[in-house]
Amino acid sequence: MKFRFVFCALLVAFCSFTLQAQVVAYVANNGDSTVSVIDVATNTEVAVIPVVHDPFAVAATPDGGKVFVSSVSSGVISVIDTSTNTVTSLFVGDFTVFAPAVTPDGQFLWVGTTAGIVVFRTSDLGFVDMIPAIAAGLAFDPATKLAYGISIGEVNVMNWSTRDLFAPIPVQTGNYQILPPQPIALAPRSSILWATGGFGSPLTAIFRLTAAVVGTVPMGLSTDNVAIAPDGSKVFVTDGFSNTVNILSLSTFAVDPAPISVVGPAALAVTPDSASLYVVSGAGTVSAFSTATKALTATIPVGAQPAGIALFRLKAPFSTLTLKQLHVTNRKVSVTGSLTLGANGVLDLSTQDVVVRIGDATVVIPAGDVKEAGTGHYIFDGQIDGQQVKFTLDADPGSTTTFTYHIQIQDFTTPLPNPVTVTVSIGSNTGTLTASY
C-alpha cells in the first residue's frame, strides 16, 4: 500500500465577503464538491467554497479558526481558514478517509481511514502518528482524555493525549447502509457517550467514566447520525430509512413518539444555546427546527447532495490579553493576568472548555467544570492528569467583558523555555502572549 503525506496549496475561487456572524455552519456538499457557509443568525448561505471532490464529513477546531473536510474517495482533507475561507489540501493516504475530528486541546487532527487513524498537528498539518484502529467516526472526552472510534461491532477506545490503544467495547454497530458522517457523539453536560449502529441497530449508551456500555435504546428502523444538545437535555438521531429524526429525552430516557420528518436526513448539529437543531437533507437543503417545539423555523438551500455539517462559534480573539505575573518554581507554575472579550466574544463556561497552554504543557478544563461561585466569580479546583489545578476568573467591577484570570498548576514537570508562550482559550475566545520569568 502506498502511504505518503503531502501538504499542498489548493487554489479556490469564491466571492469575497465579510462574515459578521458569531455562529456559523459549514456544510459539505458531496454532489458538487463545495462547502456551504451558513450564517446561523440569519439562516442564509453566505459563502460557497470549492474543495477537493467527494467532500463528506466536517470538523472544526475548538476555537473556530479552522475547518477540516474529509473527501472520502480521494484520501484528502480540505483545510479551511475560517477568517478568509481559503483552502489548503492535506493528502492523508491512498485509502478511504472517514470523518475527521479535533482533540479538545485543539492541537491534533485525527482522521479515521481504512488503514487506521492518522494524526496530524493542527498548527502546521505535520504528521504525528498512526494508530492501528479503525474509526468511521470519533468522539473525544476532555474529562477522561478518552477517544472513542466507531468500527464494525465495536467501539475502539484510546487516550487522545498519549494515543494509547485500549480494549474495544463490543456494541451493535456498523450495519450502515450509507456511511454516516456523525455516528458517535458526546456533550459537555452529559455523562453518556452515544453510538449509532445502522439498520436494525439501537442507539448504544456508554458511560464516560468507565467506558462501559450501560444500555441500548431501540429507535426507528435505523440509527445513523447522532447529535446532543449542549445543555445535555436531548439526543437527536437520524433514521435514513424512515426519513425522520428521532429524539431521546435525557431527563426521562423516553423516545419522543412524534419524530421530526426530514427528507433524506444526513448529519445534524445543535446550536451552542441548545435552542435550534440543524439537519442536513439529501434534497439539497439544511432545515432548522426548534428543539423545544420541533417546529420548522428555516429551510436553507445549499449545494448538491449535502452530507456533513459542523456548527460552531467563529474564532473570537480577546481584544486584550495581558500577563501580570508568571511564577515558575519547583514543580509549580502560576499565571495571572487580565483578558477582555472581543467584539463577537461570548462566555459560557457550561458549554466551553478552558484550555491553557504554557510552553509545551496544556491543561484542558472540561466545559461545566468551572463553576460560578458568586456573580462574576468562577472557579475550578481539582485534579487533571495527576496535577492539582486551580483556575479562577473574576469579572472587573461593573464589567461583563473584562476579567482577571489566574491558573496554578502543582506537580508541574514539563520543562519551560524562557521566555515562554502562554495561550488562554475559553471556547472560541482565545489569545496568545510571550513572557519571561
C-alpha positions as CSV (number, residue, x, y, z in Angstrom):
1,M,0.0,0.0,0.0
2,K,1.3,3.4,-0.9
3,F,1.4,5.7,2.1
4,R,2.7,9.3,1.9
5,F,1.9,12.7,3.3
6,V,1.7,15.8,1.1
7,F,0.9,19.3,2.1
8,C,0.0,21.5,-0.9
9,A,-1.9,24.6,-1.7
10,L,-5.4,24.3,-3.2
11,L,-6.4,27.5,-5.0
12,V,-10.0,28.4,-4.6
13,A,-12.3,30.9,-6.2
14,F,-15.2,32.4,-4.3
15,C,-16.7,35.8,-3.7
16,S,-15.0,38.0,-1.1
17,F,-17.2,38.7,1.9
18,T,-17.1,39.8,5.5
19,L,-18.9,37.5,7.9
20,Q,-20.1,39.2,11.0
21,A,-22.0,36.1,12.3
22,Q,-20.9,34.7,15.6
23,V,-22.3,31.2,15.0
24,V,-21.9,29.5,11.6
25,A,-22.4,26.1,10.0
26,Y,-20.1,24.6,7.4
27,V,-21.9,22.0,5.2
28,A,-20.1,19.6,2.9
29,N,-21.9,19.3,-0.4
30,N,-20.9,15.9,-1.7
31,G,-22.6,16.3,-5.1
32,D,-20.8,19.4,-6.3
33,S,-17.5,19.4,-4.3
34,T,-18.3,22.6,-2.3
35,V,-18.8,23.7,1.3
36,S,-21.6,26.0,2.1
37,V,-21.2,28.5,4.9
38,I,-24.5,29.4,6.7
39,D,-24.9,32.4,8.9
40,V,-27.0,30.9,11.7
41,A,-28.2,34.4,12.9
42,T,-30.0,35.0,9.5
43,N,-30.2,31.3,8.3
44,T,-28.7,32.3,4.9
45,E,-25.9,30.8,2.8
46,V,-23.2,33.5,2.8
47,A,-20.4,31.7,1.0
48,V,-19.7,28.7,-1.2
49,I,-16.2,27.3,-1.0
50,P,-14.8,24.8,-3.7
51,V,-13.0,21.9,-2.1
52,V,-11.5,18.6,-3.2
53,H,-14.1,16.3,-4.8
54,D,-16.3,14.0,-2.8
55,P,-16.5,16.0,0.5
56,F,-18.2,14.1,3.2
57,A,-17.7,15.0,6.9
58,V,-16.7,18.2,8.6
59,A,-14.9,19.1,11.9
60,A,-13.8,22.5,13.4
61,T,-11.1,23.4,15.9
62,P,-12.4,24.3,19.3
63,D,-11.5,28.0,18.7
64,G,-13.4,28.0,15.4
65,G,-10.3,29.1,13.4
66,K,-10.0,26.1,11.1
67,V,-12.4,23.6,9.5
68,F,-11.5,20.2,8.2
69,V,-13.5,18.4,5.4
70,S,-12.8,14.8,4.5
71,S,-13.0,13.7,0.9
72,V,-13.9,10.0,1.1
73,S,-12.5,8.6,-2.1
74,S,-9.6,11.0,-2.7
75,G,-7.7,10.4,0.6
76,V,-7.6,14.2,1.2
77,I,-8.6,16.6,3.9
78,S,-9.5,20.1,2.8
79,V,-8.4,22.6,5.4
80,I,-10.4,25.9,5.6
81,D,-9.1,29.0,7.3
82,T,-12.4,30.5,8.6
83,S,-11.0,34.0,8.7
84,T,-10.6,34.1,4.9
85,N,-12.3,30.8,3.8
86,T,-9.1,30.0,1.8
87,V,-8.4,26.3,1.4
88,T,-5.3,24.1,1.6
89,S,-5.2,20.4,0.9
90,L,-3.7,17.7,3.1
91,F,-3.1,14.3,1.5
92,V,-3.7,11.6,4.1
93,G,-3.0,8.5,2.1
94,D,-4.2,6.2,-0.7
95,F,-7.2,4.8,1.2
96,T,-10.8,5.8,2.1
97,V,-11.0,8.7,4.5
98,F,-13.8,8.9,7.1
99,A,-14.8,11.6,9.5
100,P,-12.1,13.9,10.9
101,A,-12.1,15.1,14.5
102,V,-10.0,17.6,16.5
103,T,-8.8,16.9,20.1
104,P,-10.3,19.1,22.8
105,D,-7.0,21.0,23.3
106,G,-7.1,22.0,19.6
107,Q,-3.6,20.7,18.9
108,F,-4.3,17.5,16.9
109,L,-6.4,16.4,13.9
110,W,-7.4,12.7,13.9
111,V,-8.5,11.2,10.6
112,G,-10.1,7.8,10.5
113,T,-9.2,5.7,7.4
114,T,-9.4,2.2,6.2
115,A,-5.8,1.8,7.2
116,G,-6.0,3.2,10.8
117,I,-6.3,6.6,12.5
118,V,-3.8,9.2,11.1
119,V,-2.9,12.0,13.5
120,F,-1.6,15.4,12.4
121,R,-0.8,18.7,14.1
122,T,-3.4,21.3,13.5
123,S,-0.8,24.1,13.6
124,D,1.3,23.0,10.6
125,L,-0.5,19.8,9.4
126,G,2.6,17.8,10.1
127,F,2.2,14.0,10.5
128,V,2.4,12.8,14.1
129,D,1.3,9.2,14.4
130,M,-0.7,6.3,13.0
131,I,-3.0,4.4,15.4
132,P,-3.8,0.8,14.4
133,A,-7.5,1.1,14.9
134,I,-10.5,1.8,12.6
135,A,-12.8,4.7,13.3
136,A,-15.6,5.7,10.9
137,G,-16.4,8.4,13.5
138,L,-14.6,9.8,16.5
139,A,-15.6,11.5,19.8
140,F,-13.2,12.9,22.5
141,D,-13.8,13.3,26.2
142,P,-11.9,16.2,27.7
143,A,-12.5,14.9,31.2
144,T,-11.2,11.4,30.9
145,K,-8.9,12.1,27.9
146,L,-10.5,9.0,26.2
147,A,-11.2,8.9,22.5
148,Y,-13.8,6.7,21.0
149,G,-13.9,5.4,17.4
150,I,-16.8,3.6,15.8
151,S,-15.9,0.3,14.0
152,I,-17.8,-2.8,12.9
153,G,-19.2,-4.4,16.0
154,E,-17.2,-2.4,18.4
155,V,-16.1,1.0,19.6
156,N,-12.3,1.4,19.8
157,V,-11.1,3.2,23.0
158,M,-7.9,5.3,23.1
159,N,-6.2,8.0,25.1
160,W,-6.3,11.1,22.9
161,S,-3.3,12.6,24.8
162,T,-0.9,9.7,24.7
163,R,-2.6,7.9,21.8
164,D,-2.5,4.5,23.7
165,L,-5.0,2.0,22.4
166,F,-7.1,0.0,24.9
167,A,-9.5,-2.9,24.6
168,P,-12.5,-2.2,22.4
169,I,-16.1,-2.1,23.6
170,P,-18.4,-4.6,21.9
171,V,-21.5,-2.8,20.6
172,Q,-24.2,-3.3,17.9
173,T,-22.8,-1.0,15.3
174,G,-21.5,-1.0,11.7
175,N,-24.7,-2.0,9.9
176,Y,-24.8,1.2,8.0
177,Q,-26.4,1.2,4.5
178,I,-24.8,4.6,3.8
179,L,-21.8,5.6,5.9
180,P,-22.9,8.4,8.3
181,P,-20.7,11.4,8.9
182,Q,-21.6,11.5,12.6
183,P,-22.1,8.0,14.1
184,I,-20.9,8.9,17.6
185,A,-21.3,12.0,20.0
186,L,-20.6,13.3,23.4
187,A,-21.8,16.6,25.0
188,P,-20.3,18.5,28.0
189,R,-23.2,18.1,30.3
190,S,-23.9,14.5,29.5
191,S,-22.4,11.6,31.4
192,I,-23.1,9.3,28.4
193,L,-21.4,8.8,25.1
194,W,-23.9,7.8,22.4
195,A,-23.1,5.5,19.4
196,T,-25.4,4.6,16.5
197,G,-25.4,1.2,14.8
198,G,-27.2,1.5,11.5
199,F,-30.1,-0.5,10.1
200,G,-31.9,-2.6,12.8
201,S,-29.5,-1.5,15.5
202,P,-30.3,0.5,18.6
203,L,-28.6,3.6,20.0
204,T,-25.9,2.5,22.5
205,A,-25.2,4.3,25.7
206,I,-21.6,4.2,27.0
207,F,-20.8,5.7,30.5
208,R,-18.0,8.2,30.1
209,L,-16.2,7.4,33.4
210,T,-15.9,3.7,33.0
211,A,-16.0,3.3,29.2
212,A,-18.6,0.6,29.6
213,V,-22.0,0.0,27.8
214,V,-24.8,0.8,30.2
215,G,-27.8,0.3,27.9
216,T,-29.3,0.5,24.5
217,V,-32.3,2.4,23.1
218,P,-34.4,1.0,20.2
219,M,-35.1,3.9,17.9
220,G,-36.8,3.7,14.5
221,L,-35.6,1.4,11.7
222,S,-32.1,2.7,11.7
223,T,-29.8,4.8,13.9
224,D,-27.3,6.7,11.7
225,N,-26.1,10.1,12.7
226,V,-26.3,11.5,16.3
227,A,-26.0,14.9,18.0
228,I,-26.5,16.0,21.5
229,A,-27.9,19.3,22.8
230,P,-25.0,21.1,24.6
231,D,-27.2,21.6,27.7
232,G,-27.5,17.8,27.9
233,S,-31.2,17.7,27.6
234,K,-31.8,15.7,24.4
235,V,-30.2,13.4,21.9
236,F,-31.1,13.6,18.2
237,V,-30.7,10.6,15.9
238,T,-31.3,10.4,12.1
239,D,-33.2,7.5,10.6
240,G,-32.5,7.4,6.8
241,F,-34.9,4.6,6.2
242,S,-37.9,6.4,7.8
243,N,-36.8,10.0,6.7
244,T,-37.0,11.1,10.3
245,V,-35.0,12.5,13.2
246,N,-35.8,10.7,16.5
247,I,-35.5,12.4,19.8
248,L,-34.4,11.0,23.2
249,S,-35.1,12.9,26.3
250,L,-32.1,12.7,28.7
251,S,-34.3,13.6,31.7
252,T,-36.7,10.7,31.2
253,F,-34.8,8.5,28.7
254,A,-38.0,8.3,26.7
255,V,-38.1,8.4,22.9
256,D,-40.4,11.1,21.6
257,P,-43.3,9.3,19.8
258,A,-43.5,12.0,17.2
259,P,-40.2,12.3,15.4
260,I,-39.2,15.2,13.1
261,S,-39.7,14.5,9.4
262,V,-36.8,15.3,7.0
263,V,-36.3,14.0,3.5
264,G,-33.0,12.0,3.4
265,P,-31.6,13.2,6.7
266,A,-27.8,13.2,6.9
267,A,-25.7,14.9,9.5
268,L,-27.1,17.2,12.1
269,A,-26.0,19.8,14.7
270,V,-27.4,21.8,17.6
271,T,-26.7,25.4,18.3
272,P,-24.5,26.4,21.3
273,D,-27.5,27.6,23.2
274,S,-29.4,24.3,22.5
275,A,-32.3,26.2,21.0
276,S,-32.1,25.0,17.4
277,L,-31.4,21.8,15.6
278,Y,-30.0,21.9,12.1
279,V,-30.5,18.8,9.9
280,V,-28.8,18.3,6.5
281,S,-31.2,16.9,3.9
282,G,-30.3,15.0,0.8
283,A,-32.8,17.2,-1.0
284,G,-30.1,19.9,-1.1
285,T,-31.2,21.9,2.0
286,V,-30.4,22.4,5.6
287,S,-33.5,22.5,7.8
288,A,-33.6,24.4,11.2
289,F,-36.0,23.3,13.9
290,S,-36.8,24.5,17.4
291,T,-35.5,21.9,19.9
292,A,-38.4,22.9,22.3
293,T,-41.3,22.6,19.9
294,K,-39.9,20.7,16.9
295,A,-41.3,23.5,14.7
296,L,-39.5,24.1,11.4
297,T,-38.0,27.6,11.5
298,A,-36.0,27.8,8.3
299,T,-35.1,25.9,5.2
300,I,-31.8,26.9,3.7
301,P,-30.8,25.9,0.2
302,V,-27.2,24.6,-0.1
303,G,-25.3,22.6,-2.7
304,A,-25.9,19.2,-4.2
305,Q,-26.2,16.1,-2.0
306,P,-25.1,17.7,1.2
307,A,-23.7,15.3,3.8
308,G,-21.7,16.5,6.8
309,I,-22.1,19.6,9.0
310,A,-20.1,21.4,11.7
311,L,-21.8,24.2,13.6
312,F,-19.7,26.4,15.9
313,R,-18.8,29.9,17.1
314,L,-16.3,31.6,14.9
315,K,-12.9,32.4,16.4
316,A,-13.2,35.4,18.6
317,P,-9.7,36.7,19.7
318,F,-9.6,38.6,23.0
319,S,-9.4,42.3,22.4
320,T,-6.8,42.4,25.1
321,L,-4.8,39.6,26.9
322,T,-2.2,40.6,29.4
323,L,0.1,38.8,31.9
324,K,0.7,40.4,35.2
325,Q,2.6,37.6,36.9
326,L,4.3,34.4,35.9
327,H,5.9,32.3,38.6
328,V,7.8,29.1,37.9
329,T,9.1,27.3,41.0
330,N,9.9,23.8,41.8
331,R,7.1,21.7,40.4
332,K,4.6,24.6,40.3
333,V,3.7,27.2,37.8
334,S,1.2,30.1,38.2
335,V,-0.1,32.7,35.7
336,T,-2.1,35.8,36.5
337,G,-3.4,38.3,34.0
338,S,-6.4,40.0,32.5
339,L,-8.5,39.4,29.4
340,T,-11.2,41.3,27.6
341,L,-13.7,39.5,25.3
342,G,-13.6,40.5,21.7
343,A,-16.4,42.0,19.7
344,N,-18.0,38.6,19.0
345,G,-16.9,37.0,22.2
346,V,-19.3,35.0,24.3
347,L,-18.6,33.5,27.7
348,D,-20.5,30.3,28.6
349,L,-18.4,28.1,30.8
350,S,-21.1,25.5,31.0
351,T,-20.5,24.6,27.3
352,Q,-17.0,25.9,26.7
353,D,-13.7,24.1,27.6
354,V,-11.0,26.2,29.2
355,V,-7.6,25.5,27.6
356,V,-4.4,26.9,29.0
357,R,-1.1,26.2,27.2
358,I,2.2,27.1,28.8
359,G,5.1,26.2,26.6
360,D,4.5,22.6,25.7
361,A,2.2,21.9,28.6
362,T,-1.5,22.0,28.1
363,V,-4.3,21.9,30.6
364,V,-7.9,21.3,29.5
365,I,-10.7,22.0,32.0
366,P,-13.8,20.4,30.6
367,A,-16.9,22.5,30.0
368,G,-19.1,22.7,33.0
369,D,-16.3,22.0,35.5
370,V,-15.6,25.7,36.1
371,K,-18.4,26.8,38.4
372,E,-19.8,30.2,39.2
373,A,-19.2,30.9,42.9
374,G,-20.9,34.3,43.1
375,T,-21.8,36.9,40.5
376,G,-18.9,37.3,38.1
377,H,-16.6,34.9,40.0
378,Y,-15.8,31.5,38.5
379,I,-13.6,28.8,39.9
380,F,-12.2,25.3,39.3
381,D,-10.0,23.4,41.8
382,G,-9.3,19.8,41.1
383,Q,-7.1,17.1,39.6
384,I,-6.3,17.0,35.9
385,D,-3.8,14.3,34.7
386,G,-2.4,13.9,38.2
387,Q,-1.8,17.6,38.7
388,Q,-3.6,19.8,41.1
389,V,-5.1,22.7,39.0
390,K,-6.7,25.8,40.3
391,F,-8.3,28.3,37.8
392,T,-10.2,31.4,38.7
393,L,-11.9,34.0,36.5
394,D,-13.2,37.3,38.1
395,A,-15.1,40.0,36.3
396,D,-13.9,43.5,36.8
397,P,-16.3,45.7,38.8
398,G,-19.2,46.7,36.7
399,S,-17.9,44.8,33.6
400,T,-19.2,41.7,31.8
401,T,-16.4,41.6,29.3
402,T,-13.1,42.2,31.2
403,F,-11.8,39.6,33.7
404,T,-8.8,38.8,35.8
405,Y,-7.7,35.2,35.3
406,H,-5.4,33.0,37.4
407,I,-4.2,29.5,36.9
408,Q,-2.0,27.5,39.2
409,I,-0.6,24.0,38.4
410,Q,1.1,21.9,41.0
411,D,3.2,18.8,40.3
412,F,4.3,20.5,37.1
413,T,7.2,18.7,35.5
414,T,7.3,20.0,31.9
415,P,10.5,21.9,31.1
416,L,9.7,25.5,30.1
417,P,11.8,27.8,27.9
418,N,12.4,31.4,28.9
419,P,10.7,33.4,27.5
420,V,7.6,31.1,27.3
421,T,4.5,31.4,25.1
422,V,1.2,31.3,27.0
423,T,-2.2,30.7,25.3
424,V,-5.5,31.1,27.0
425,S,-8.7,29.8,25.3
426,I,-12.3,29.7,26.5
427,G,-14.3,28.1,23.8
428,S,-13.7,30.2,20.6
429,N,-12.3,33.1,22.7
430,T,-8.6,32.9,22.5
431,G,-5.3,34.9,22.9
432,T,-1.6,34.3,23.0
433,L,1.3,36.2,24.6
434,T,5.0,35.7,25.3
435,A,6.5,36.4,28.7
436,S,9.8,35.9,30.7
437,Y,10.1,34.7,34.2
